[in-house]
């Protein structure tokens, strides 16, 4: 399903929209040199680093990055990862750094991860369905 048009309030309609990376870039990249373009580079670098660590799963992407805001502040990600992600994080220091929330904040985004067999998966998958203002909105999901 393609990414729908923004609502008048600048958010996507409610729902989780499963899209390709090409669709994310096409829709949200912005003009070269813009804050939006910088965030796209950062998001794609996160994706590529996760892939380099052989992490599979789904990234639920949110934040002002997926809004109509001309100069978004950041993006937020919930990584839905395989059930062994915590074991791997404990064994692999570079993966631990990549998945560290403080490291992500320093890089300009928020990152949470959850195992795909976690009882908290439903709650975490929907944690971005509501904006700070209280309105319900949409998010995009992309496969690593």
C-alpha positions as CSV (number, residue, x, y, z in Angstrom):
1,X,0.0,0.0,0.0
2,X,1.5,3.4,-0.9
3,X,2.0,6.0,1.7
4,X,-1.2,8.0,1.9
5,X,-1.5,11.8,1.6
6,X,-1.1,13.8,4.8
7,X,-4.2,15.0,6.6
8,X,-4.9,18.7,7.0
9,X,-3.1,18.6,10.4
10,X,0.1,17.3,8.7
11,X,0.0,13.7,10.0
12,X,-0.6,10.5,8.0
13,X,-4.1,9.0,8.5
14,X,-4.4,6.5,11.3
15,X,-2.8,3.2,10.7
16,X,0.4,1.3,10.1
17,X,1.5,1.5,6.4
18,X,3.9,-1.2,5.2
19,X,6.1,0.4,2.6
20,X,9.4,-0.1,0.8
21,X,12.6,1.8,1.5
22,X,12.3,3.3,-1.9
23,X,8.9,4.7,-0.9
24,X,10.2,6.2,2.3
25,X,13.0,8.0,0.4
26,X,10.8,9.2,-2.4
27,X,8.2,10.5,0.1
28,X,10.2,11.9,2.9
29,X,13.8,12.7,1.7
30,X,13.2,16.4,0.9
31,X,15.6,18.6,-1.0
32,X,19.4,18.1,-0.8
33,X,20.9,19.8,2.1
34,X,17.7,20.1,4.0
35,X,17.1,18.8,7.6
36,X,14.7,16.2,6.1
37,X,17.5,15.0,3.7
38,X,19.9,14.8,6.7
39,X,17.4,12.7,8.6
40,X,17.0,10.4,5.6
41,X,20.7,9.8,5.5
42,X,20.7,9.0,9.2
43,X,17.7,6.7,8.9
44,X,19.3,4.8,6.0
45,X,22.6,4.6,7.9
46,X,20.8,3.0,10.8
47,X,19.1,0.5,8.4
48,X,22.5,-0.3,6.8
49,X,24.2,-0.7,10.1
50,X,21.5,-3.1,11.4
51,X,21.9,-5.0,8.1
52,X,25.7,-5.2,8.5
53,X,25.0,-6.8,11.9
54,X,22.7,-9.3,10.2
55,X,19.7,-7.9,12.2
56,X,16.4,-8.7,10.5
57,X,13.0,-7.5,11.4
58,X,10.7,-4.5,10.9
59,X,11.3,-0.9,11.7
60,X,8.3,1.1,12.7
61,X,9.2,4.7,11.8
62,X,7.6,7.8,13.4
63,X,8.4,11.3,14.5
64,X,8.1,14.6,12.7
65,X,10.1,13.0,9.9
66,X,7.0,11.3,8.7
67,X,4.9,14.4,9.0
68,X,4.3,17.2,6.6
69,X,6.6,19.4,8.7
70,X,9.1,21.1,6.4
71,X,12.0,20.9,8.8
72,X,11.4,17.8,11.0
73,X,13.3,17.5,14.2
74,X,13.9,13.8,14.3
75,X,12.6,10.3,13.7
76,X,11.7,7.6,16.1
77,X,12.0,3.9,15.5
78,X,10.7,0.8,17.2
79,X,12.7,-2.2,15.9
80,X,10.8,-5.4,16.0
81,X,13.7,-7.9,16.0
82,X,14.2,-11.6,16.2
83,X,13.8,-13.3,19.6
84,X,17.6,-13.6,19.9
85,X,18.3,-9.9,19.7
86,X,19.0,-9.4,23.4
87,X,21.4,-12.4,23.5
88,X,23.2,-11.0,20.5
89,X,23.3,-7.5,22.0
90,X,24.9,-9.0,25.2
91,X,27.6,-10.8,23.1
92,X,28.3,-8.1,20.4
93,X,29.6,-4.8,21.8
94,X,29.1,-3.0,18.4
95,X,25.5,-4.2,18.2
96,X,25.0,-3.1,21.8
97,X,26.2,0.4,20.9
98,X,23.9,0.5,17.8
99,X,20.9,-0.5,19.9
100,X,21.7,1.8,22.8
101,X,19.0,4.4,23.4
102,X,21.5,7.0,24.5
103,X,23.7,6.5,21.5
104,X,20.6,6.9,19.3
105,X,19.7,10.2,21.0
106,X,23.2,11.5,20.5
107,X,22.8,10.6,16.8
108,X,19.5,12.6,16.6
109,X,16.8,10.0,16.8
110,X,15.0,7.7,19.3
111,X,15.4,3.9,19.1
112,X,13.5,1.2,20.9
113,X,13.7,-2.5,20.2
114,X,11.5,-5.4,21.1
115,X,11.7,-9.1,20.4
116,X,9.2,-10.4,17.9
117,X,8.0,-12.9,20.5
118,X,7.6,-10.4,23.3
119,X,4.3,-10.1,25.2
120,X,4.8,-6.4,25.0
121,X,5.0,-6.4,21.2
122,X,1.4,-5.1,20.6
123,X,1.9,-2.3,23.1
124,X,5.3,-1.2,21.7
125,X,4.2,-1.5,18.1
126,X,1.4,1.0,18.7
127,X,3.3,3.4,21.0
128,X,3.7,6.0,18.3
129,X,0.0,5.9,17.1
130,X,-0.7,9.0,19.1
131,X,1.0,12.4,18.8
132,X,2.1,14.4,21.8
133,X,-1.0,16.6,21.2
134,X,-3.2,13.5,21.7
135,X,-4.3,13.1,18.1
136,X,-4.1,9.6,16.6
137,X,-2.0,9.3,13.4
138,X,-0.3,6.9,11.1
139,X,3.2,5.5,11.0
140,X,5.2,3.6,8.4
141,X,6.7,0.1,8.7
142,X,9.6,-1.1,6.6
143,X,11.4,-4.4,6.5
144,X,15.1,-4.5,7.2
